[in-house]
Amino acid sequence: MPTTRRYLMCPPTYFTVEYAINPWMDPTQPTSTSLAVEQWTALKETYERLGHEVHVIDPVAGLPDMVFSANSGTVIDGRVLGSRFRAEQRAAEADHFRRWFLGAGYKSVVMPTAVNEAEGDFTWTGSLLLAGTGFRTDPHAHSEAQEVLGVPVVSLQLVDPRFYHLDVALFMLDDQSSSPLVAYYPEAFSPGSQQVLRRLFPDAVIANDDDAVCLGLNAVSDGKHVVMPVEAVHLAEQVARRGFEPVLVDISELRKSGGGPKCCTMELRG
Ligand SMILES: CN(C)C(=N)NCCC[C@H](N)C(=O)O
Protein backbone atom coordinates (compact mmCIF):
# COMPACT_ATOMS: atom_id res chain seq x y z
CA MET A 1 0.00 0.00 0.00
CA PRO A 2 1.35 3.49 -0.77
CA THR A 3 1.70 5.86 2.16
CA THR A 4 1.91 9.63 1.83
CA ARG A 5 5.44 10.92 2.37
CA ARG A 6 7.04 14.26 3.13
CA TYR A 7 10.22 15.08 1.27
CA LEU A 8 12.79 17.87 1.41
CA MET A 9 14.37 18.85 -1.90
CA CYS A 10 16.75 21.58 -3.09
CA PRO A 11 16.60 22.95 -6.66
CA PRO A 12 19.85 22.58 -8.66
CA THR A 13 19.99 26.31 -9.39
CA TYR A 14 23.79 26.32 -8.98
CA PHE A 15 24.41 22.75 -10.19
CA THR A 16 27.64 22.05 -12.02
CA VAL A 17 30.51 19.57 -11.75
CA GLU A 18 33.49 21.67 -10.73
CA TYR A 19 35.34 19.16 -8.53
CA ALA A 20 35.62 15.36 -8.43
CA ILE A 21 34.87 13.59 -5.16
CA ASN A 22 33.48 10.37 -6.63
CA PRO A 23 34.24 8.33 -9.76
CA TRP A 24 31.17 9.65 -11.61
CA MET A 25 32.35 13.26 -11.55
CA ASP A 26 34.49 14.63 -14.37
CA PRO A 27 34.89 18.43 -14.24
CA THR A 28 36.24 18.45 -17.83
CA GLN A 29 32.86 17.28 -19.17
CA PRO A 30 30.16 19.90 -19.85
CA THR A 31 27.03 20.10 -17.70
CA SER A 32 23.78 21.95 -18.26
CA THR A 33 22.28 23.67 -15.22
CA SER A 34 19.05 24.35 -17.10
CA LEU A 35 18.65 20.66 -18.00
CA ALA A 36 19.37 19.70 -14.38
CA VAL A 37 16.64 22.13 -13.24
CA GLU A 38 14.22 20.70 -15.83
CA GLN A 39 14.86 17.11 -14.69
CA TRP A 40 14.68 18.03 -10.99
CA THR A 41 11.39 19.90 -11.56
CA ALA A 42 9.93 16.84 -13.27
CA LEU A 43 11.04 14.70 -10.30
CA LYS A 44 9.39 17.09 -7.83
CA GLU A 45 6.20 17.17 -9.90
CA THR A 46 6.21 13.36 -10.02
CA TYR A 47 6.16 13.22 -6.20
CA GLU A 48 3.38 15.81 -6.06
CA ARG A 49 1.33 13.91 -8.66
CA LEU A 50 1.71 10.79 -6.51
CA GLY A 51 0.22 12.75 -3.57
CA HIS A 52 3.41 13.42 -1.59
CA GLU A 53 4.26 16.70 0.14
CA VAL A 54 7.46 18.33 -1.07
CA HIS A 55 9.26 21.00 0.95
CA VAL A 56 11.98 23.04 -0.72
CA ILE A 57 15.13 24.53 0.81
CA ASP A 58 16.72 27.53 -0.90
CA PRO A 59 19.86 26.65 -2.87
CA VAL A 60 23.10 28.49 -2.08
CA ALA A 61 25.54 29.81 -4.70
CA GLY A 62 28.88 28.04 -4.59
CA LEU A 63 27.37 24.75 -3.32
CA PRO A 64 26.74 22.85 -6.57
CA ASP A 65 25.97 19.53 -4.82
CA MET A 66 23.34 20.97 -2.48
CA VAL A 67 20.69 19.50 -4.79
CA PHE A 68 21.52 16.14 -3.17
CA SER A 69 19.45 16.89 -0.07
CA ALA A 70 19.42 13.27 1.11
CA ASN A 71 23.01 13.80 2.24
CA SER A 72 22.07 16.43 4.78
CA GLY A 73 19.87 14.79 7.37
CA THR A 74 18.36 11.58 8.73
CA VAL A 75 14.91 12.18 10.19
CA ILE A 76 13.09 9.48 12.13
CA ASP A 77 10.06 10.12 14.36
CA GLY A 78 10.68 13.84 14.05
CA ARG A 79 14.22 13.61 15.43
CA VAL A 80 16.92 15.01 13.18
CA LEU A 81 20.51 13.88 12.91
CA GLY A 82 22.25 16.36 10.60
CA SER A 83 25.33 15.75 8.51
CA ARG A 84 29.07 16.23 8.49
CA PHE A 85 30.58 15.90 5.02
CA ARG A 86 33.82 14.12 4.21
CA ALA A 87 34.70 16.53 1.37
CA GLU A 88 35.41 20.13 2.33
CA GLN A 89 33.68 21.28 -0.89
CA ARG A 90 30.35 20.16 0.62
CA ALA A 91 30.98 21.03 4.29
CA ALA A 92 28.94 24.26 4.32
CA GLU A 93 25.76 22.50 3.18
CA ALA A 94 25.27 20.95 6.62
CA ASP A 95 24.59 24.24 8.40
CA HIS A 96 22.10 25.47 5.79
CA PHE A 97 20.06 22.34 6.39
CA ARG A 98 20.44 22.64 10.19
CA ARG A 99 18.95 26.11 9.97
CA TRP A 100 16.15 24.87 7.73
CA PHE A 101 15.20 22.21 10.30
CA LEU A 102 15.15 24.75 13.12
CA GLY A 103 13.10 27.18 11.03
CA ALA A 104 10.64 24.39 10.22
CA GLY A 105 10.07 23.83 13.92
CA TYR A 106 12.04 20.64 14.57
CA LYS A 107 12.83 20.51 18.29
CA SER A 108 15.51 17.84 18.29
CA VAL A 109 18.27 18.67 15.82
CA VAL A 110 21.67 17.15 16.57
CA MET A 111 24.77 17.70 14.44
CA PRO A 112 27.13 14.71 14.26
CA THR A 113 30.70 14.72 15.48
CA ALA A 114 31.79 11.95 13.07
CA VAL A 115 31.67 12.14 9.26
CA ASN A 116 28.05 11.36 8.45
CA GLU A 117 26.50 11.75 4.99
CA ALA A 118 22.99 11.08 6.27
CA GLU A 119 20.57 9.25 4.00
CA GLY A 120 23.39 8.77 1.53
CA ASP A 121 24.60 6.08 3.95
CA PHE A 122 21.56 5.51 6.20
CA THR A 123 18.47 3.62 5.08
CA TRP A 124 15.49 3.18 7.41
CA THR A 125 13.74 -0.18 7.01
CA GLY A 126 10.88 0.71 9.34
CA SER A 127 12.55 -0.99 12.31
CA LEU A 128 16.30 -0.92 11.65
CA LEU A 129 18.68 1.71 10.38
CA LEU A 130 20.98 0.16 7.76
CA ALA A 131 24.25 2.09 7.81
CA GLY A 132 26.90 2.09 5.10
CA THR A 133 30.58 2.82 5.50
CA GLY A 134 33.73 2.38 3.44
CA PHE A 135 33.93 5.59 1.42
CA ARG A 136 32.07 8.41 3.14
CA THR A 137 30.30 7.93 6.47
CA ASP A 138 32.62 7.05 9.34
CA PRO A 139 31.76 3.86 11.32
CA HIS A 140 31.64 6.01 14.47
CA ALA A 141 28.67 7.79 12.93
CA HIS A 142 26.75 4.53 13.12
CA SER A 143 26.88 4.32 16.91
CA GLU A 144 26.24 8.06 17.10
CA ALA A 145 23.08 7.57 14.98
CA GLN A 146 21.94 4.79 17.29
CA GLU A 147 22.33 7.04 20.34
CA VAL A 148 20.78 10.15 18.82
CA LEU A 149 17.89 8.54 16.96
CA GLY A 150 17.31 5.70 19.43
CA VAL A 151 16.99 3.03 16.76
CA PRO A 152 18.98 -0.17 16.18
CA VAL A 153 21.74 0.24 13.61
CA VAL A 154 23.18 -2.47 11.35
CA SER A 155 26.56 -1.58 9.81
CA LEU A 156 27.28 -2.59 6.21
CA GLN A 157 30.64 -2.37 4.46
CA LEU A 158 30.73 -0.90 0.95
CA VAL A 159 33.63 -2.06 -1.26
CA ASP A 160 33.18 -0.63 -4.78
CA PRO A 161 34.06 3.08 -5.17
CA ARG A 162 31.39 3.52 -7.88
CA PHE A 163 28.83 2.73 -5.18
CA TYR A 164 30.30 5.05 -2.59
CA HIS A 165 27.05 5.57 -0.68
CA LEU A 166 24.65 2.93 0.63
CA ASP A 167 21.78 4.51 -1.29
CA VAL A 168 23.36 3.80 -4.65
CA ALA A 169 23.58 0.10 -3.71
CA LEU A 170 20.31 -0.57 -1.87
CA PHE A 171 16.82 0.84 -1.40
CA MET A 172 13.64 -0.04 0.47
CA LEU A 173 10.66 -1.10 -1.58
CA ASP A 174 8.46 -1.46 1.49
CA ASP A 175 9.32 0.03 4.89
CA GLN A 176 5.82 -0.27 6.34
CA SER A 177 5.25 -4.01 6.69
CA SER A 178 6.55 -6.37 9.37
CA SER A 179 8.75 -8.05 6.75
CA PRO A 180 10.39 -5.12 4.97
CA LEU A 181 11.29 -5.62 1.32
CA VAL A 182 14.60 -4.36 -0.01
CA ALA A 183 16.42 -4.29 -3.35
CA TYR A 184 20.21 -4.34 -3.49
CA TYR A 185 23.30 -4.99 -5.59
CA PRO A 186 25.32 -7.63 -3.71
CA GLU A 187 28.69 -6.87 -5.34
CA ALA A 188 28.72 -3.39 -3.76
CA PHE A 189 29.11 -5.02 -0.32
CA SER A 190 31.84 -6.99 1.46
CA PRO A 191 31.28 -10.77 1.76
CA GLY A 192 30.31 -10.42 5.43
CA SER A 193 27.81 -7.66 4.70
CA GLN A 194 26.33 -9.72 1.85
CA GLN A 195 25.72 -12.49 4.41
CA VAL A 196 24.05 -10.01 6.76
CA LEU A 197 21.77 -8.80 3.96
CA ARG A 198 20.86 -12.38 2.99
CA ARG A 199 19.97 -13.16 6.62
CA LEU A 200 17.93 -10.02 7.11
CA PHE A 201 16.23 -10.01 3.72
CA PRO A 202 16.04 -13.54 2.25
CA ASP A 203 13.31 -12.38 -0.15
CA ALA A 204 15.16 -9.31 -1.51
CA VAL A 205 15.11 -8.12 -5.11
CA ILE A 206 18.63 -8.65 -6.41
CA ALA A 207 19.92 -6.04 -8.85
CA ASN A 208 22.36 -6.84 -11.67
CA ASP A 209 25.33 -4.88 -13.05
CA ASP A 210 23.20 -2.97 -15.56
CA ASP A 211 20.83 -1.85 -12.81
CA ALA A 212 23.69 -0.71 -10.62
CA VAL A 213 25.75 1.22 -13.19
CA CYS A 214 22.86 3.51 -14.13
CA LEU A 215 22.39 4.18 -10.38
CA GLY A 216 19.08 2.30 -10.65
CA LEU A 217 19.15 1.52 -6.92
CA ASN A 218 18.99 5.21 -6.12
CA ALA A 219 15.23 4.87 -6.07
CA VAL A 220 12.39 6.15 -3.87
CA SER A 221 9.41 3.96 -2.98
CA ASP A 222 6.21 4.94 -1.18
CA GLY A 223 5.23 1.29 -0.76
CA LYS A 224 3.63 1.09 -4.20
CA HIS A 225 5.16 3.57 -6.65
CA VAL A 226 8.90 3.28 -7.17
CA VAL A 227 10.49 6.40 -8.63
CA MET A 228 13.64 5.25 -10.39
CA PRO A 229 15.99 6.19 -13.25
CA VAL A 230 14.55 5.47 -16.70
CA GLU A 231 17.63 3.44 -17.67
CA ALA A 232 17.01 0.81 -14.94
CA VAL A 233 14.98 -1.42 -17.26
CA HIS A 234 15.75 -4.81 -15.68
CA LEU A 235 15.27 -3.53 -12.13
CA ALA A 236 11.95 -1.94 -13.10
CA GLU A 237 10.76 -5.32 -14.43
CA GLN A 238 11.77 -7.05 -11.21
CA VAL A 239 10.04 -4.42 -9.11
CA ALA A 240 6.86 -4.72 -11.20
CA ARG A 241 6.95 -8.51 -10.81
CA ARG A 242 6.76 -7.97 -7.03
CA GLY A 243 3.58 -5.90 -7.43
CA PHE A 244 5.09 -2.40 -7.33
CA GLU A 245 4.62 0.29 -9.96
CA PRO A 246 7.85 1.67 -11.43
CA VAL A 247 7.70 5.39 -12.19
CA LEU A 248 10.61 6.16 -14.48
CA VAL A 249 12.34 9.55 -14.43
CA ASP A 250 15.22 11.00 -16.44
CA ILE A 251 17.83 12.31 -14.03
CA SER A 252 20.81 11.85 -16.36
CA GLU A 253 22.24 15.36 -15.88
CA LEU A 254 22.49 14.94 -12.11
CA ARG A 255 24.10 11.50 -12.57
CA LYS A 256 27.15 13.40 -13.87
CA SER A 257 27.72 14.28 -10.23
CA GLY A 258 27.00 10.74 -9.03
CA GLY A 259 23.40 11.25 -7.95
CA GLY A 260 19.94 9.97 -8.79
CA PRO A 261 16.34 10.43 -7.63
CA LYS A 262 16.96 9.33 -4.03
CA CYS A 263 19.97 11.61 -3.61
CA CYS A 264 17.67 14.56 -4.42
CA THR A 265 15.07 13.45 -1.87
CA MET A 266 15.39 13.57 1.92
CA GLU A 267 12.47 11.92 3.68
CA LEU A 268 10.99 13.79 6.66
CA ARG A 269 9.60 11.02 8.89
CA GLY A 270 7.31 11.92 11.74
C1 LIG B 1 22.71 8.86 -2.21
N1 LIG B 1 23.13 10.15 -2.20
C2 LIG B 1 22.46 11.12 -1.41
C3 LIG B 1 24.11 10.41 -2.98
N2 LIG B 1 24.71 9.51 -3.51
N3 LIG B 1 24.39 11.67 -3.17
C4 LIG B 1 25.01 12.10 -4.30
C5 LIG B 1 26.15 12.94 -3.92
C6 LIG B 1 26.90 13.41 -5.12
C7 LIG B 1 28.01 14.35 -4.78
N4 LIG B 1 28.68 14.77 -5.98
C8 LIG B 1 29.01 13.70 -3.84
O1 LIG B 1 29.90 13.01 -4.34
O2 LIG B 1 28.92 13.88 -2.63
The ligand as an SDF file (V2000), in Angstrom:
LIG
                    3D

 14 13  0  0  0  0  0  0  0  0999 V2000
   22.7130    8.8620   -2.2130 C   0  0  0  0  0  0  0  0  0  0  0  0
   23.1270   10.1480   -2.1970 N   0  0  0  0  0  0  0  0  0  0  0  0
   22.4570   11.1190   -1.4050 C   0  0  0  0  0  0  0  0  0  0  0  0
   24.1110   10.4070   -2.9840 C   0  0  0  0  0  0  0  0  0  0  0  0
   24.7090    9.5070   -3.5100 N   0  0  0  0  0  0  0  0  0  0  0  0
   24.3930   11.6680   -3.1690 N   0  0  0  0  0  0  0  0  0  0  0  0
   25.0110   12.1000   -4.2970 C   0  0  0  0  0  0  0  0  0  0  0  0
   26.1500   12.9410   -3.9220 C   0  0  0  0  0  0  0  0  0  0  0  0
   26.9020   13.4130   -5.1250 C   0  0  0  0  0  0  0  0  0  0  0  0
   28.0070   14.3530   -4.7780 C   0  0  0  0  0  0  0  0  0  0  0  0
   28.6780   14.7670   -5.9770 N   0  0  0  0  0  0  0  0  0  0  0  0
   29.0070   13.7010   -3.8410 C   0  0  0  0  0  0  0  0  0  0  0  0
   29.8970   13.0110   -4.3410 O   0  0  0  0  0  0  0  0  0  0  0  0
   28.9230   13.8770   -2.6260 O   0  0  0  0  0  0  0  0  0  0  0  0
  1  2  1  0
  2  3  1  0
  2  4  1  0
  4  5  2  0
  4  6  1  0
  6  7  1  0
  7  8  1  0
  8  9  1  0
  9 10  1  0
 10 11  1  0
 10 12  1  0
 12 13  2  0
 12 14  1  0
M  END
$$$$
